[in-house]
Amino acid sequence: MVEEGDGRPRGIFGMSEDKAQEGRSRSVRDNVSEFFSENSAEFHRISWPKGKELVETTLVVLAFIVGLSVTVLVFDKVIEHALRLVLGA
C-alpha cells in the first residue's frame, strides 16, 4: 500500500481508502453516471487536430508504413536469395 502526500494510505488504482469505501457504498447507477459524466468532461478538454494537421500526420504515417514495408520486402528477398545459394535450391 502506498501513502499519499498527506500520509493517508492509498488502495488499488491509487485511490485513497476513504474514496474507495465511498465508492463501495454508492449504487452502481451512481458510479456509472459519474463515469460517463467525467468521461464527457474529459473529451471536451482534448485538443483535437485540425483538418490540415490530420491530413499531414496521416500522410506521414502512410509514408512510414510504405517505407517499412519496402524495407521488410528487401530484407526478405535478400535472405531468400542467400538461403537459395546456401541450400542449392
PyMOL commands that place a pseudoatom at each C-alpha (Angstrom):
pseudoatom trace, name=CA, resn=MET, resi=1, chain=A, elem=C, hetatm=0, pos=[0.000, 0.000, 0.000]
pseudoatom trace, name=CA, resn=VAL, resi=2, chain=A, elem=C, hetatm=0, pos=[1.332, 3.417, -0.978]
pseudoatom trace, name=CA, resn=GLU, resi=3, chain=A, elem=C, hetatm=0, pos=[0.893, 6.575, 1.048]
pseudoatom trace, name=CA, resn=GLU, resi=4, chain=A, elem=C, hetatm=0, pos=[-0.438, 9.827, -0.351]
pseudoatom trace, name=CA, resn=GLY, resi=5, chain=A, elem=C, hetatm=0, pos=[1.368, 13.115, 0.133]
pseudoatom trace, name=CA, resn=ASP, resi=6, chain=A, elem=C, hetatm=0, pos=[-0.728, 13.701, 3.256]
pseudoatom trace, name=CA, resn=GLY, resi=7, chain=A, elem=C, hetatm=0, pos=[0.273, 10.301, 4.688]
pseudoatom trace, name=CA, resn=ARG, resi=8, chain=A, elem=C, hetatm=0, pos=[-3.063, 8.563, 4.078]
pseudoatom trace, name=CA, resn=PRO, resi=9, chain=A, elem=C, hetatm=0, pos=[-2.779, 5.054, 2.641]
pseudoatom trace, name=CA, resn=ARG, resi=10, chain=A, elem=C, hetatm=0, pos=[-3.833, 4.557, -0.972]
pseudoatom trace, name=CA, resn=GLY, resi=11, chain=A, elem=C, hetatm=0, pos=[-5.620, 1.483, -2.232]
pseudoatom trace, name=CA, resn=ILE, resi=12, chain=A, elem=C, hetatm=0, pos=[-5.856, -0.084, -5.631]
pseudoatom trace, name=CA, resn=PHE, resi=13, chain=A, elem=C, hetatm=0, pos=[-5.584, 2.247, -8.664]
pseudoatom trace, name=CA, resn=GLY, resi=14, chain=A, elem=C, hetatm=0, pos=[-4.126, 4.987, -6.474]
pseudoatom trace, name=CA, resn=MET, resi=15, chain=A, elem=C, hetatm=0, pos=[-7.493, 5.731, -4.868]
pseudoatom trace, name=CA, resn=SER, resi=16, chain=A, elem=C, hetatm=0, pos=[-7.489, 6.689, -1.218]
pseudoatom trace, name=CA, resn=GLU, resi=17, chain=A, elem=C, hetatm=0, pos=[-9.082, 4.175, 1.113]
pseudoatom trace, name=CA, resn=ASP, resi=18, chain=A, elem=C, hetatm=0, pos=[-11.754, 6.748, 2.045]
pseudoatom trace, name=CA, resn=LYS, resi=19, chain=A, elem=C, hetatm=0, pos=[-12.661, 7.265, -1.613]
pseudoatom trace, name=CA, resn=ALA, resi=20, chain=A, elem=C, hetatm=0, pos=[-12.674, 3.500, -2.228]
pseudoatom trace, name=CA, resn=GLN, resi=21, chain=A, elem=C, hetatm=0, pos=[-15.022, 2.947, 0.713]
pseudoatom trace, name=CA, resn=GLU, resi=22, chain=A, elem=C, hetatm=0, pos=[-17.273, 5.745, -0.525]
pseudoatom trace, name=CA, resn=GLY, resi=23, chain=A, elem=C, hetatm=0, pos=[-17.366, 4.063, -3.960]
pseudoatom trace, name=CA, resn=ARG, resi=24, chain=A, elem=C, hetatm=0, pos=[-18.488, 0.775, -2.415]
pseudoatom trace, name=CA, resn=SER, resi=25, chain=A, elem=C, hetatm=0, pos=[-21.403, 2.389, -0.609]
pseudoatom trace, name=CA, resn=ARG, resi=26, chain=A, elem=C, hetatm=0, pos=[-22.712, 4.162, -3.742]
pseudoatom trace, name=CA, resn=SER, resi=27, chain=A, elem=C, hetatm=0, pos=[-25.038, 2.456, -6.166]
pseudoatom trace, name=CA, resn=VAL, resi=28, chain=A, elem=C, hetatm=0, pos=[-23.915, 1.062, -9.489]
pseudoatom trace, name=CA, resn=ARG, resi=29, chain=A, elem=C, hetatm=0, pos=[-26.140, 3.611, -11.233]
pseudoatom trace, name=CA, resn=ASP, resi=30, chain=A, elem=C, hetatm=0, pos=[-24.349, 6.471, -9.443]
pseudoatom trace, name=CA, resn=ASN, resi=31, chain=A, elem=C, hetatm=0, pos=[-20.929, 5.047, -10.341]
pseudoatom trace, name=CA, resn=VAL, resi=32, chain=A, elem=C, hetatm=0, pos=[-21.856, 4.574, -13.999]
pseudoatom trace, name=CA, resn=SER, resi=33, chain=A, elem=C, hetatm=0, pos=[-23.409, 8.025, -14.163]
pseudoatom trace, name=CA, resn=GLU, resi=34, chain=A, elem=C, hetatm=0, pos=[-20.297, 9.600, -12.646]
pseudoatom trace, name=CA, resn=PHE, resi=35, chain=A, elem=C, hetatm=0, pos=[-18.063, 7.673, -15.043]
pseudoatom trace, name=CA, resn=PHE, resi=36, chain=A, elem=C, hetatm=0, pos=[-19.886, 8.941, -18.137]
pseudoatom trace, name=CA, resn=SER, resi=37, chain=A, elem=C, hetatm=0, pos=[-20.074, 12.458, -16.758]
pseudoatom trace, name=CA, resn=GLU, resi=38, chain=A, elem=C, hetatm=0, pos=[-16.313, 12.542, -16.127]
pseudoatom trace, name=CA, resn=ASN, resi=39, chain=A, elem=C, hetatm=0, pos=[-15.681, 10.874, -19.489]
pseudoatom trace, name=CA, resn=SER, resi=40, chain=A, elem=C, hetatm=0, pos=[-17.695, 13.542, -21.295]
pseudoatom trace, name=CA, resn=ALA, resi=41, chain=A, elem=C, hetatm=0, pos=[-15.862, 16.324, -19.482]
pseudoatom trace, name=CA, resn=GLU, resi=42, chain=A, elem=C, hetatm=0, pos=[-12.520, 14.753, -20.409]
pseudoatom trace, name=CA, resn=PHE, resi=43, chain=A, elem=C, hetatm=0, pos=[-13.459, 14.594, -24.096]
pseudoatom trace, name=CA, resn=HIS, resi=44, chain=A, elem=C, hetatm=0, pos=[-14.179, 18.323, -24.072]
pseudoatom trace, name=CA, resn=ARG, resi=45, chain=A, elem=C, hetatm=0, pos=[-10.645, 19.006, -22.799]
pseudoatom trace, name=CA, resn=ILE, resi=46, chain=A, elem=C, hetatm=0, pos=[-8.986, 17.071, -25.643]
pseudoatom trace, name=CA, resn=SER, resi=47, chain=A, elem=C, hetatm=0, pos=[-7.147, 19.169, -28.198]
pseudoatom trace, name=CA, resn=TRP, resi=48, chain=A, elem=C, hetatm=0, pos=[-8.396, 17.625, -31.451]
pseudoatom trace, name=CA, resn=PRO, resi=49, chain=A, elem=C, hetatm=0, pos=[-6.226, 18.145, -34.561]
pseudoatom trace, name=CA, resn=LYS, resi=50, chain=A, elem=C, hetatm=0, pos=[-7.379, 20.486, -37.311]
pseudoatom trace, name=CA, resn=GLY, resi=51, chain=A, elem=C, hetatm=0, pos=[-8.037, 19.151, -40.819]
pseudoatom trace, name=CA, resn=LYS, resi=52, chain=A, elem=C, hetatm=0, pos=[-4.657, 20.129, -42.289]
pseudoatom trace, name=CA, resn=GLU, resi=53, chain=A, elem=C, hetatm=0, pos=[-2.723, 18.661, -39.358]
pseudoatom trace, name=CA, resn=LEU, resi=54, chain=A, elem=C, hetatm=0, pos=[-4.770, 15.458, -39.567]
pseudoatom trace, name=CA, resn=VAL, resi=55, chain=A, elem=C, hetatm=0, pos=[-4.023, 15.052, -43.286]
pseudoatom trace, name=CA, resn=GLU, resi=56, chain=A, elem=C, hetatm=0, pos=[-0.309, 15.775, -42.790]
pseudoatom trace, name=CA, resn=THR, resi=57, chain=A, elem=C, hetatm=0, pos=[0.140, 13.304, -39.954]
pseudoatom trace, name=CA, resn=THR, resi=58, chain=A, elem=C, hetatm=0, pos=[-1.884, 10.677, -41.834]
pseudoatom trace, name=CA, resn=LEU, resi=59, chain=A, elem=C, hetatm=0, pos=[0.415, 11.076, -44.845]
pseudoatom trace, name=CA, resn=VAL, resi=60, chain=A, elem=C, hetatm=0, pos=[3.484, 10.758, -42.615]
pseudoatom trace, name=CA, resn=VAL, resi=61, chain=A, elem=C, hetatm=0, pos=[2.127, 7.535, -41.116]
pseudoatom trace, name=CA, resn=LEU, resi=62, chain=A, elem=C, hetatm=0, pos=[1.273, 6.118, -44.549]
pseudoatom trace, name=CA, resn=ALA, resi=63, chain=A, elem=C, hetatm=0, pos=[4.743, 7.034, -45.897]
pseudoatom trace, name=CA, resn=PHE, resi=64, chain=A, elem=C, hetatm=0, pos=[6.341, 5.340, -42.882]
pseudoatom trace, name=CA, resn=ILE, resi=65, chain=A, elem=C, hetatm=0, pos=[4.259, 2.192, -43.449]
pseudoatom trace, name=CA, resn=VAL, resi=66, chain=A, elem=C, hetatm=0, pos=[5.193, 2.080, -47.137]
pseudoatom trace, name=CA, resn=GLY, resi=67, chain=A, elem=C, hetatm=0, pos=[8.878, 2.623, -46.316]
pseudoatom trace, name=CA, resn=LEU, resi=68, chain=A, elem=C, hetatm=0, pos=[8.860, -0.064, -43.654]
pseudoatom trace, name=CA, resn=SER, resi=69, chain=A, elem=C, hetatm=0, pos=[7.053, -2.478, -45.991]
pseudoatom trace, name=CA, resn=VAL, resi=70, chain=A, elem=C, hetatm=0, pos=[9.638, -1.927, -48.724]
pseudoatom trace, name=CA, resn=THR, resi=71, chain=A, elem=C, hetatm=0, pos=[12.464, -2.419, -46.195]
pseudoatom trace, name=CA, resn=VAL, resi=72, chain=A, elem=C, hetatm=0, pos=[10.965, -5.699, -44.983]
pseudoatom trace, name=CA, resn=LEU, resi=73, chain=A, elem=C, hetatm=0, pos=[10.449, -6.835, -48.585]
pseudoatom trace, name=CA, resn=VAL, resi=74, chain=A, elem=C, hetatm=0, pos=[14.090, -6.095, -49.473]
pseudoatom trace, name=CA, resn=PHE, resi=75, chain=A, elem=C, hetatm=0, pos=[15.400, -7.961, -46.410]
pseudoatom trace, name=CA, resn=ASP, resi=76, chain=A, elem=C, hetatm=0, pos=[13.068, -10.867, -47.152]
pseudoatom trace, name=CA, resn=LYS, resi=77, chain=A, elem=C, hetatm=0, pos=[14.317, -11.121, -50.746]
pseudoatom trace, name=CA, resn=VAL, resi=78, chain=A, elem=C, hetatm=0, pos=[17.980, -10.879, -49.673]
pseudoatom trace, name=CA, resn=ILE, resi=79, chain=A, elem=C, hetatm=0, pos=[17.515, -13.632, -47.088]
pseudoatom trace, name=CA, resn=GLU, resi=80, chain=A, elem=C, hetatm=0, pos=[15.572, -15.736, -49.588]
pseudoatom trace, name=CA, resn=HIS, resi=81, chain=A, elem=C, hetatm=0, pos=[18.361, -15.359, -52.172]
pseudoatom trace, name=CA, resn=ALA, resi=82, chain=A, elem=C, hetatm=0, pos=[21.050, -16.186, -49.594]
pseudoatom trace, name=CA, resn=LEU, resi=83, chain=A, elem=C, hetatm=0, pos=[19.183, -19.326, -48.498]
pseudoatom trace, name=CA, resn=ARG, resi=84, chain=A, elem=C, hetatm=0, pos=[18.794, -20.454, -52.126]
pseudoatom trace, name=CA, resn=LEU, resi=85, chain=A, elem=C, hetatm=0, pos=[22.546, -20.074, -52.615]
pseudoatom trace, name=CA, resn=VAL, resi=86, chain=A, elem=C, hetatm=0, pos=[23.385, -21.935, -49.388]
pseudoatom trace, name=CA, resn=LEU, resi=87, chain=A, elem=C, hetatm=0, pos=[20.835, -24.728, -49.824]
pseudoatom trace, name=CA, resn=GLY, resi=88, chain=A, elem=C, hetatm=0, pos=[21.338, -25.013, -53.578]
pseudoatom trace, name=CA, resn=ALA, resi=89, chain=A, elem=C, hetatm=0, pos=[17.657, -24.916, -54.394]
for i in range(1, 89): cmd.bond("trace and resi %d" % i, "trace and resi %d" % (i + 1))
show_as sticks, trace
zoom trace
